[in-house]
Amino acid sequence: MQKIRTRIAPSPTGDPHVGTAYIALFNRCFAHQHGGEFILRIEDTDQVRSTEKSERDILNALNWLGLSWSEGPDVGGRCAPYRQSERSALYSSEIVKLLNSGHAFRCFCTADRLQELRTRQMAEKVSVGYDGHCLTLTEEQVAQKLNDGVEHVIRMRIPQSGDCIFNDMLRGEIRINWQQIDMQVLIKSDGLPTYHFANVVDDHHMEISHVIRGEEWINSTPKHLLLYQYFGWEPPIYCHMPLLRNTDKSKLSKRKNPTSIGYYRDMGYLPQAVVNYLGMMGWTMPDGREMFSVAEMIDHFDLTRVSLGGPVFDVAKLDWLNGKYIRETLSNDEFMQHFAAWAFRPDKINDIIPLIKDRVERFSDVVPLAGFFLAGLPEINEASFDHKKISADDSKKILQFTLWYLESLRKFDRTSIEASCMTLATHLDIKIRDFLFPLFVAISGKGVSTSVIDSMSILGLDITRARIRHAINVLGGISNKAAKELEKDFRDFAQVAE
């Protein structure tokens, strides 16, 4: 009998997402409940957006939650390496097999031709996808183009009729017509594999028995199963989990809810409460209790009992559960130890001290000056934003533009934040002193405080984002119509800024 092996395969292109932790938790519970193994693989084929910091943050966040793995880039294992960027030789070897068998082909279509094709298909209201243009090339024509150094990609052949039929552990039989499936690029023009190709090759060579992932991947499953068929490999069993939702039932997104694991860590949540709450997303203990450990979840785990209704990630419910953990599981000494570890992290305190030291005459001055660094969302109201030159609408525009611009930064540090604010102030034709006013209020709760640029850098993007979003809501929020106008204005600005 094949040993149960599951995996989580995050892409190191952003913040460690609670959705990643949710899928990791269910993969880990399923594997351990069956005496199997849970592994972690870094899918960094996107070399433009992937960063070492993002990978480090993801590993740290999952470890903070206690979701350890038996194999991975940090612990090694018999299927190493566990970063796709280090597995190029394997992908090169496997793609040759598909080319030789005729299941893959070289595509020399230019970006302009593909865009023209897409535009025409959209105008004709037909399915958008590759039209198989390069399938008609002869071996001699392909050889000549390769000899001439013509840039190309490698695509997979797709059946032109019929359905792909497969069984999902939660959803039963799923049927998708092949005409809905594009001739997927497997190897990009730079020689690197796409997610779809590397994913299948790695899952096979790492002996993954069950692929438990989000339901957004259902429509990609036919491509993956077809690759298994082309290679002659036994495919894993697929299980597509329901997506986490906001309270309004929309897909969980950072625009409506804090989604970074780092946010919940920095806000002072207990890791056992966060992972417990994630375990309640679409699944319940047989006896209905709401407080349980990962070990208890593993003991009673049954993946087929996952509800397909989109689980709602409600921060208010998490607050309630975290409060129960603090009150019911921590002694006074443990409370003190947890609070001290959260509030007095040397790396954070060392950054704060230079900002306040010159203003302190007594240690009792520290809390009024620096208390906002250790607070949640500032207690502010519309009157907090009263300003002679900046209206409420101006403040909302400044806050929203700053939020969007900061989220686009590859590096969130003082220099980048300051440059962003200067650029935005110039674009909006507002003096930098006036431009920073609503940010002072949003971040510190006061119109005057320690440097708001330094404060944002110390607090980090997660907390900064949450406080700016909170400030916008305090000012009445932004209507759908106004949001569309702001987005257009910001896009125009971003194009010029580039």
C-alpha positions as a printed NumPy array, in Angstrom:
array([[  0.   ,   0.   ,   0.   ],
       [  1.344,   3.432,  -0.984],
       [  2.376,   5.599,   1.924],
       [  0.313,   8.77 ,   2.383],
       [  2.37 ,  11.825,   1.437],
       [  0.891,  15.319,   1.208],
       [  2.509,  18.651,   0.581],
       [  2.097,  22.405,   0.786],
       [  3.786,  24.277,  -2.028],
       [  3.71 ,  28.048,  -1.433],
       [  5.037,  30.559,  -3.92 ],
       [  7.45 ,  33.025,  -2.226],
       [  5.982,  36.097,  -3.916],
       [  4.264,  37.901,  -1.037],
       [  3.083,  37.766,   2.544],
       [  2.482,  34.369,   4.208],
       [ -1.287,  34.049,   3.667],
       [ -3.755,  32.55 ,   6.147],
       [ -5.109,  30.565,   3.191],
       [ -1.715,  28.873,   2.862],
       [ -1.785,  27.972,   6.562],
       [ -5.365,  26.664,   6.22 ],
       [ -4.41 ,  24.309,   3.38 ],
       [ -1.181,  23.332,   5.174],
       [ -3.12 ,  22.426,   8.322],
       [ -5.542,  20.118,   6.504],
       [ -2.72 ,  18.471,   4.512],
       [ -0.736,  17.884,   7.692],
       [ -3.708,  16.513,   9.619],
       [ -4.657,  14.13 ,   6.81 ],
       [ -1.103,  12.805,   6.417],
       [ -0.432,  12.377,  10.144],
       [ -3.861,  10.839,  10.793],
       [ -2.868,   8.073,   8.369],
       [  0.693,   7.711,   9.654],
       [  2.014,   9.501,   6.565],
       [  4.335,  12.407,   5.825],
       [  3.722,  16.106,   5.218],
       [  6.333,  17.97 ,   3.176],
       [  6.936,  21.564,   2.132],
       [  8.111,  22.59 ,  -1.332],
       [  8.887,  26.111,  -2.513],
       [  7.422,  26.831,  -5.958],
       [  9.635,  29.701,  -7.084],
       [  9.431,  29.379, -10.879],
       [  8.342,  33.036, -10.955],
       [ 11.864,  34.396, -10.71 ],
       [ 10.738,  38.008, -11.136],
       [  8.454,  38.092,  -8.093],
       [ 10.013,  35.409,  -5.874],
       [ 12.196,  36.664,  -3.023],
       [ 14.284,  35.087,  -0.289],
       [ 12.52 ,  37.291,   2.272],
       [  9.109,  36.005,   1.25 ],
       [ 10.309,  32.394,   1.523],
       [ 11.808,  33.107,   4.943],
       [  8.603,  34.801,   6.119],
       [  6.462,  31.866,   4.948],
       [  8.623,  29.303,   6.737],
       [  8.706,  31.406,   9.906],
       [  4.941,  31.957,   9.859],
       [  4.088,  28.275,   9.406],
       [  6.591,  27.312,  12.105],
       [  5.057,  29.924,  14.426],
       [  1.726,  28.148,  13.97 ],
       [  3.356,  24.814,  14.765],
       [  2.719,  23.387,  11.294],
       [  6.062,  21.6  ,  10.961],
       [  7.032,  19.357,   8.025],
       [  9.208,  16.268,   7.735],
       [ 10.883,  17.314,   4.459],
       [ 11.57 ,  20.755,   3.042],
       [ 14.193,  23.299,   1.964],
       [ 15.21 ,  23.995,   5.556],
       [ 15.306,  20.396,   6.825],
       [ 16.248,  18.458,   3.686],
       [ 14.944,  15.006,   2.827],
       [ 15.293,  12.141,   0.377],
       [ 13.544,  14.078,  -2.443],
       [ 15.752,  17.17 ,  -2.216],
       [ 16.092,  19.809,  -3.454],
       [ 12.78 ,  21.322,  -2.382],
       [ 12.995,  24.582,  -4.334],
       [ 11.85 ,  24.405,  -7.937],
       [ 14.575,  26.837,  -8.983],
       [ 17.082,  24.126,  -7.993],
       [ 15.387,  21.341,  -9.99 ],
       [ 15.962,  22.63 , -13.548],
       [ 17.864,  19.529, -14.7  ],
       [ 14.878,  17.338, -13.855],
       [ 12.44 ,  19.533, -15.773],
       [ 14.758,  19.643, -18.798],
       [ 14.975,  15.862, -18.81 ],
       [ 11.231,  15.319, -18.492],
       [ 10.18 ,  17.823, -21.169],
       [ 12.328,  16.003, -23.74 ],
       [ 10.181,  12.896, -23.165],
       [  7.016,  14.82 , -24.031],
       [  8.591,  16.39 , -27.121],
       [  9.821,  13.022, -28.346],
       [  6.407,  11.421, -27.811],
       [  4.619,  14.259, -29.596],
       [  2.608,  15.215, -26.528],
       [  4.315,  18.614, -26.406],
       [  5.35 ,  20.991, -29.193],
       [  7.42 ,  24.111, -29.691],
       [  5.454,  27.322, -30.199],
       [  7.171,  30.256, -31.905],
       [  4.199,  32.66 , -31.847],
       [  5.132,  36.208, -30.914],
       [  3.498,  38.153, -28.111],
       [  1.906,  40.439, -30.721],
       [  0.288,  37.515, -32.551],
       [ -1.034,  36.033, -29.308],
       [ -2.491,  39.405, -28.282],
       [ -4.152,  39.828, -31.68 ],
       [ -5.592,  36.314, -31.366],
       [ -6.932,  37.075, -27.893],
       [ -8.481,  40.367, -29.016],
       [-10.196,  38.689, -31.971],
       [-11.517,  35.81 , -29.848],
       [-12.936,  38.227, -27.275],
       [-14.579,  40.292, -30.022],
       [-16.119,  37.135, -31.519],
       [-17.17 ,  36.017, -28.014],
       [-15.546,  32.606, -28.336],
       [-13.316,  30.759, -25.862],
       [-10.008,  32.558, -25.389],
       [ -6.996,  30.293, -25.869],
       [ -4.169,  29.224, -28.113],
       [ -5.342,  28.16 , -31.597],
       [ -2.698,  25.502, -32.312],
       [ -0.984,  27.613, -34.982],
       [  2.462,  26.032, -34.519],
       [  1.115,  22.48 , -34.591],
       [  1.209,  22.741, -38.4  ],
       [  4.982,  23.356, -38.515],
       [  7.031,  20.559, -40.066],
       [ 10.077,  19.098, -38.36 ],
       [ 12.252,  20.92 , -40.901],
       [ 10.587,  24.271, -40.14 ],
       [ 10.988,  23.75 , -36.398],
       [ 14.654,  22.793, -36.855],
       [ 15.273,  25.891, -38.964],
       [ 13.687,  28.217, -36.389],
       [ 15.731,  26.626, -33.622],
       [ 18.864,  27.015, -35.722],
       [ 17.994,  30.688, -36.249],
       [ 17.579,  31.177, -32.506],
       [ 13.903,  32.141, -32.714],
       [ 12.459,  32.59 , -29.217],
       [  9.823,  30.023, -28.322],
       [  7.908,  28.23 , -25.592],
       [  6.877,  24.583, -25.254],
       [  3.154,  23.821, -25.031],
       [  1.188,  20.651, -24.331],
       [ -1.266,  19.061, -26.741],
       [ -4.876,  18.969, -25.613],
       [ -7.627,  16.64 , -26.91 ],
       [ -9.963,  18.488, -29.268],
       [-13.14 ,  16.727, -28.133],
       [-14.661,  14.853, -25.232],
       [-14.51 ,  15.431, -21.497],
       [-11.953,  15.003, -18.764],
       [-13.657,  13.044, -15.99 ],
       [-12.099,  12.676, -12.565],
       [-13.141,  12.044,  -8.974],
       [-12.603,  14.498,  -6.188],
       [-12.53 ,  13.278,  -2.572],
       [-15.065,  15.926,  -1.512],
       [-17.006,  16.611,  -4.683],
       [-17.313,  13.227,  -6.356],
       [-17.235,  13.065, -10.147],
       [-16.196,  16.227, -11.973],
       [-16.524,  16.552, -15.744],
       [-14.794,  19.313, -17.749],
       [-14.925,  19.563, -21.552],
       [-11.512,  19.599, -23.216],
       [-12.534,  22.573, -25.363],
       [-12.4  ,  24.657, -22.166],
       [ -8.738,  23.746, -21.613],
       [ -5.966,  25.802, -23.242],
       [ -2.777,  24.361, -24.745],
       [ -0.816,  25.173, -21.625],
       [  2.721,  26.532, -21.834],
       [  4.961,  24.024, -20.038],
       [  8.369,  25.629, -20.553],
       [  8.699,  29.406, -20.855],
       [ 10.959,  31.197, -23.328],
       [ 13.6  ,  31.612, -20.599],
       [ 13.774,  27.822, -20.221],
       [ 12.052,  27.782, -16.83 ],
       [  8.987,  25.595, -16.258],
       [  5.537,  26.984, -15.621],
       [  3.727,  26.132, -12.418],
       [  1.601,  23.452, -14.094],
       [  4.52 ,  21.454, -15.483],
       [  6.807,  21.715, -12.458],
       [  3.905,  20.947, -10.137],
       [  3.144,  17.609, -11.805],
       [  6.778,  16.582, -12.221],
       [  7.588,  17.386,  -8.603],
       [  4.481,  15.731,  -7.175],
       [  5.383,  12.532,  -9.047],
       [  9.06 ,  12.483,  -8.086],
       [  8.241,  13.407,  -4.477],
       [  5.713,  10.548,  -4.394],
       [  2.783,  12.751,  -3.381],
       [ -0.226,  10.464,  -2.875],
       [ -2.909,  13.093,  -2.229],
       [ -3.086,  16.654,  -3.539],
       [ -5.222,  18.695,  -1.144],
       [ -5.526,  22.241,  -2.441],
       [ -7.967,  25.128,  -2.915],
       [-10.952,  24.844,  -5.22 ],
       [ -9.518,  27.513,  -7.539],
       [ -7.358,  24.726,  -9.011],
       [-10.266,  22.539, -10.137],
       [-10.176,  23.856, -13.715],
       [ -6.432,  23.164, -13.911],
       [ -6.802,  19.537, -12.876],
       [ -7.466,  18.246, -16.453],
       [ -4.089,  19.63 , -17.56 ],
       [ -2.374,  17.955, -14.647],
       [ -4.104,  14.62 , -15.16 ],
       [ -3.291,  14.725, -18.873],
       [  0.395,  15.2  , -18.067],
       [  0.274,  12.174, -15.78 ],
       [ -1.297,  10.219, -18.649],
       [  1.319,  11.427, -21.158],
       [  4.136,  10.373, -18.823],
       [  2.484,   7.079, -17.94 ],
       [  2.515,   7.928, -14.234],
       [ -0.078,   7.084, -11.597],
       [ -1.806,  10.353, -10.625],
       [ -2.414,  11.343,  -7.006],
       [ -5.885,  11.552,  -5.469],
       [ -7.252,  15.086,  -5.682],
       [ -9.207,  16.961,  -3.035],
       [-10.223,  20.581,  -3.62 ],
       [-10.965,  22.489,  -0.431],
       [-13.508,  25.33 ,  -0.272],
       [-11.995,  28.802,  -0.35 ],
       [-11.938,  31.   ,   2.739],
       [-14.478,  33.828,   2.541],
       [-14.927,  37.309,   3.957],
       [-18.016,  37.897,   6.103],
       [-19.829,  39.137,   2.963],
       [-19.106,  35.729,   1.356],
       [-16.616,  37.174,  -1.153],
       [-13.24 ,  35.48 ,  -1.565],
       [-10.926,  36.315,   1.338],
       [ -8.721,  39.191,   0.248],
       [ -6.383,  41.676,   1.876],
       [ -8.575,  44.543,   0.658],
       [-11.32 ,  43.5  ,   3.059],
       [ -9.569,  41.462,   5.761],
       [ -6.056,  41.121,   7.123],
       [ -4.802,  37.992,   5.349],
       [ -1.161,  37.838,   6.385],
       [ -0.196,  35.431,   9.155],
       [  2.314,  38.071,  10.209],
       [ -0.506,  40.48 ,  10.979],
       [ -2.066,  38.126,  13.521],
       [  1.307,  37.384,  15.102],
       [  2.153,  41.095,  15.371],
       [ -1.303,  41.95 ,  16.75 ],
       [ -0.725,  39.596,  19.674],
       [ -2.773,  36.53 ,  18.815],
       [ -1.695,  33.188,  20.249],
       [ -0.557,  30.765,  17.532],
       [ -2.591,  27.912,  19.04 ],
       [ -5.736,  30.068,  18.8  ],
       [ -5.079,  30.99 ,  15.165],
       [ -4.414,  27.411,  14.066],
       [ -7.431,  26.224,  16.089],
       [ -9.595,  28.764,  14.259],
       [ -8.252,  27.649,  10.88 ],
       [ -9.19 ,  24.108,  11.851],
       [-12.797,  25.278,  12.228],
       [-12.924,  26.44 ,   8.626],
       [-15.431,  24.023,   7.148],
       [-14.696,  21.26 ,   9.667],
       [-15.82 ,  20.497,  13.203],
       [-14.819,  18.105,  15.943],
       [-17.214,  15.127,  16.248],
       [-18.353,  16.365,  19.681],
       [-18.822,  19.942,  18.437],
       [-16.304,  21.596,  20.758],
       [-14.611,  24.704,  19.445],
       [-11.334,  24.641,  21.367],
       [ -8.95 ,  21.882,  20.295],
       [ -5.258,  21.354,  19.613],
       [ -3.708,  20.205,  16.348],
       [ -2.984,  16.839,  17.998],
       [ -6.661,  16.487,  18.924],
       [ -7.68 ,  17.502,  15.413],
       [ -5.413,  14.809,  13.96 ],
       [ -6.875,  12.156,  16.286],
       [-10.433,  12.887,  15.118],
       [ -9.721,  14.002,  11.561],
       [-11.9  ,  12.895,   8.662],
       [-11.343,  14.867,   5.469],
       [-14.633,  13.728,   3.963],
       [-16.466,  15.675,   6.707],
       [-15.267,  19.007,   5.309],
       [-18.239,  21.169,   4.356],
       [-18.19 ,  22.57 ,   0.824],
       [-19.903,  25.783,   1.91 ],
       [-17.347,  28.591,   1.792],
       [-15.994,  28.91 ,   5.366],
       [-16.138,  32.485,   6.645],
       [-12.96 ,  33.895,   8.172],
       [-14.491,  36.209,  10.772],
       [-11.909,  38.195,  12.725],
       [-14.47 ,  38.9  ,  15.467],
       [-14.885,  35.142,  16.016],
       [-11.104,  34.737,  16.073],
       [-10.901,  37.513,  18.681],
       [-13.423,  35.623,  20.82 ],
       [-11.492,  32.352,  20.505],
       [ -8.14 ,  34.015,  21.189],
       [ -9.617,  35.621,  24.315],
       [-10.757,  32.211,  25.544],
       [ -7.248,  30.843,  25.053],
       [ -5.727,  33.745,  26.978],
       [ -8.207,  33.508,  29.85 ],
       [ -8.605,  29.742,  30.087],
       [ -5.219,  28.289,  29.146],
       [ -2.631,  30.78 ,  30.452],
       [ -1.61 ,  31.115,  34.081],
       [ -0.641,  34.595,  35.275],
       [  3.034,  33.737,  34.823],
       [  2.42 ,  32.367,  31.343],
       [  0.401,  35.476,  30.462],
       [  3.336,  37.637,  31.54 ],
       [  5.81 ,  35.542,  29.538],
       [  3.696,  35.609,  26.369],
       [  3.04 ,  39.342,  26.678],
       [  6.712,  40.135,  27.283],
       [  7.771,  38.011,  24.313],
       [  5.27 ,  39.842,  22.094],
       [  5.723,  43.401,  23.369],
       [  9.433,  43.514,  24.057],
       [ 11.   ,  41.817,  21.055],
       [ 14.571,  43.191,  20.952],
       [ 14.501,  43.769,  17.192],
       [ 11.384,  45.936,  17.507],
       [ 12.363,  47.806,  20.678],
       [ 15.824,  48.588,  19.284],
       [ 14.169,  50.388,  16.365],
       [ 11.724,  52.319,  18.563],
       [ 14.203,  53.648,  21.146],
       [ 16.06 ,  56.044,  18.781],
       [ 12.719,  57.639,  17.841],
       [ 11.7  ,  58.471,  21.418],
       [ 14.886,  58.681,  23.479],
       [ 15.535,  62.386,  22.809],
       [ 11.943,  63.211,  23.822],
       [ 11.965,  61.319,  27.125],
       [ 12.599,  63.03 ,  30.445],
       [ 11.048,  60.266,  32.566],
       [ 10.378,  56.627,  31.714],
       [  6.711,  57.402,  32.307],
       [  6.928,  59.426,  29.08 ],
       [  7.533,  56.271,  27.039],
       [  3.952,  54.997,  26.9  ],
       [  2.408,  58.286,  25.679],
       [  5.124,  58.536,  23.004],
       [  5.408,  54.927,  21.898],
       [  2.237,  53.229,  23.101],
       [  0.796,  53.107,  19.589],
       [  3.548,  50.685,  18.565],
       [  2.061,  48.148,  20.981],
       [ -1.6  ,  48.898,  20.264],
       [ -4.112,  47.426,  17.853],
       [ -6.147,  49.82 ,  15.733],
       [ -5.979,  53.444,  16.987],
       [ -9.081,  54.946,  18.595],
       [ -9.876,  57.665,  16.071],
       [-12.967,  59.346,  14.634],
       [-13.737,  61.698,  11.751],
       [-12.811,  64.729,  13.875],
       [ -9.297,  63.283,  14.261],
       [ -8.708,  64.167,  10.611],
       [ -9.761,  67.826,  10.864],
       [ -7.173,  69.917,   9.018],
       [ -7.09 ,  73.445,   7.591],
       [ -5.907,  72.367,   4.133],
       [ -6.864,  68.678,   3.85 ],
       [-10.533,  67.732,   3.52 ],
       [-11.949,  64.346,   4.499],
       [-12.078,  63.336,   0.823],
       [ -8.463,  64.449,   0.406],
       [ -7.493,  62.321,   3.387],
       [ -9.253,  59.278,   1.972],
       [ -7.508,  59.718,  -1.375],
       [ -4.108,  60.142,   0.298],
       [ -4.666,  57.079,   2.457],
       [ -5.949,  54.892,  -0.379],
       [ -3.188,  55.889,  -2.812],
       [ -0.565,  55.336,  -0.107],
       [ -2.013,  51.926,   0.689],
       [ -1.947,  50.805,  -2.951],
       [  1.542,  52.191,  -3.521],
       [  3.027,  50.626,  -0.392],
       [  1.517,  47.252,  -1.304],
       [  3.385,  47.364,  -4.619],
       [  6.8  ,  47.856,  -3.01 ],
       [  9.22 ,  44.945,  -3.321],
       [ 11.067,  46.195,  -0.245],
       [  9.227,  47.747,   2.707],
       [ 11.816,  49.911,   4.448],
       [ 12.256,  53.543,   5.446],
       [ 13.899,  54.62 ,   2.208],
       [ 11.218,  53.04 ,   0.015],
       [  8.35 ,  54.363,   2.156],
       [  9.753,  57.904,   2.17 ],
       [ 10.291,  57.852,  -1.596],
       [  6.731,  56.594,  -2.083],
       [  5.224,  59.36 ,   0.02 ],
       [  7.293,  62.034,  -1.732],
       [  6.257,  60.696,  -5.15 ],
       [  2.581,  60.588,  -4.206],
       [  2.627,  64.053,  -2.614],
       [  4.158,  65.473,  -5.808],
       [  1.564,  63.706,  -7.979],
       [ -1.321,  64.998,  -5.831],
       [  0.259,  68.475,  -5.656],
       [  0.152,  68.494,  -1.859],
       [  2.96 ,  69.689,   0.383],
       [  4.611,  66.714,   2.046],
       [  3.83 ,  68.049,   5.527],
       [  0.12 ,  68.198,   4.713],
       [  0.227,  64.895,   2.827],
       [  1.62 ,  63.087,   5.882],
       [ -1.041,  64.427,   8.28 ],
       [ -3.728,  61.761,   7.638],
       [ -1.014,  59.107,   7.787],
       [  0.068,  60.364,  11.23 ],
       [ -3.531,  59.999,  12.425],
       [ -4.022,  56.599,  10.806],
       [ -0.782,  55.13 ,  12.151],
       [ -0.414,  56.741,  15.602],
       [ -3.918,  58.008,  16.353],
       [ -2.58 ,  61.559,  16.621],
       [ -1.79 ,  64.348,  14.169],
       [  1.696,  64.721,  15.615],
       [  3.924,  61.854,  16.724],
       [  7.273,  60.237,  16.099],
       [  8.274,  60.106,  12.428],
       [  5.39 ,  58.432,  10.605],
       [  7.804,  57.121,   7.954],
       [  9.92 ,  55.403,  10.602],
       [  6.782,  54.228,  12.399],
       [  5.413,  52.484,   9.309],
       [  8.78 ,  50.865,   8.694],
       [  8.907,  49.517,  12.26 ],
       [  5.285,  48.378,  12.338],
       [  5.664,  46.614,   8.987],
       [  3.319,  46.405,   6.02 ],
       [  0.757,  44.14 ,   7.718],
       [ -0.062,  46.498,  10.6  ],
       [  0.39 ,  49.613,   8.444],
       [ -2.091,  48.261,   5.908],
       [ -4.639,  47.43 ,   8.616],
       [ -4.389,  50.874,  10.232],
       [ -4.722,  52.744,   6.94 ],
       [ -7.744,  50.63 ,   5.963],
       [ -9.244,  51.299,   9.418],
       [ -8.735,  55.047,   8.959],
       [-10.486,  54.985,   5.58 ],
       [-13.456,  53.21 ,   7.156],
       [-13.565,  55.737,  10.008],
       [-13.823,  58.463,   7.359],
       [-16.88 ,  56.769,   5.908],
       [-15.214,  54.404,   3.484],
       [-15.135,  54.735,  -0.293],
       [-18.19 ,  54.047,  -2.446],
       [-17.961,  51.672,  -5.41 ],
       [-18.251,  54.587,  -7.834],
       [-15.547,  56.586,  -6.063],
       [-13.343,  53.489,  -5.826],
       [-13.471,  52.981,  -9.602],
       [-12.505,  56.61 , -10.19 ],
       [ -9.654,  56.352,  -7.684],
       [ -8.411,  53.118,  -9.237],
       [ -8.35 ,  54.712, -12.701],
       [ -6.502,  57.751, -11.356],
       [ -4.028,  55.516,  -9.529],
       [ -3.425,  53.343, -12.608],
       [ -2.706,  56.452, -14.671],
       [ -0.311,  57.676, -11.978],
       [  1.404,  54.272, -11.686],
       [  2.03 ,  54.133, -15.44 ],
       [  3.667,  57.56 , -15.368],
       [  5.627,  56.677, -12.19 ],
       [  7.108,  53.604, -13.878]])
